[in-house]
Amino acid sequence: MNIPDWFYGIASILAAFALAFLMIKKRKMGVKEDWFSTFGKSILILFMIAFGILLLAVSKT
């Protein structure tokens, strides 16, 4: 099965938004995390969005 790059780009961006939503929802429910976990998740979210944008840019050419 040959799946195009743009599909993986959109999937990566959607997964990053889902992770951000769950992280915010967890904080609103009152569950505390240490700053190291929050910082690591934030960096992971940024890299996932950047990777998705890169894949979308590559698939256009």
N, C-alpha and C positions, 0 to 999 in steps of 0.2 A: 504494500500500500504506500503510495507516494503522497504525503501530506505537504501542502505548500508552507513556505516560511511565514506567511502572514497569519496563518492559523495559530502557529506557536507564539507569535508576537502578541496576538490578542489574548491568547490563553495566559500568557505570562503577566500581562497587565491586569487582567481580571483577577488572577490569583493574588496579585499584590494588593489590589483594592479589597479583596475578601479578607486578607490577613490584617490590613489596617482597620477594617470595620470590626473584626473580632477583637482586636486589641483595644479599640476604643470602647466597645461594648463591655468588655471585661472590666475596664477601669470604671465605667459608669455603674456597674453592679457592685462596686466596692472591693474588688479583689486587687490587692496591692502586689506589685512586682518591684523588684529592685531596679535601679537605674541601668544596670548592665544589660539586663534582659530587654528592657524597653529600647535602649540604644541599639542593641544588636538587631532587634526586629525592625527598627526604623531604617537601619543601613540595608538590611535585606530587602525591605520594601522598595527603597530607592534603586538598588541594583536590579530588581525584577522589572521595575518600570523602564529603566534605561535599556535593559536587554530586550524588552518587548518593542521599544521604539526603534532600536537598532535592527531587529528582525523585520519590522515593518518597512524601514528605509531600504533594507537590502532587497526585499521582495519587490519593490517598485522598479528596480533597475533591471 
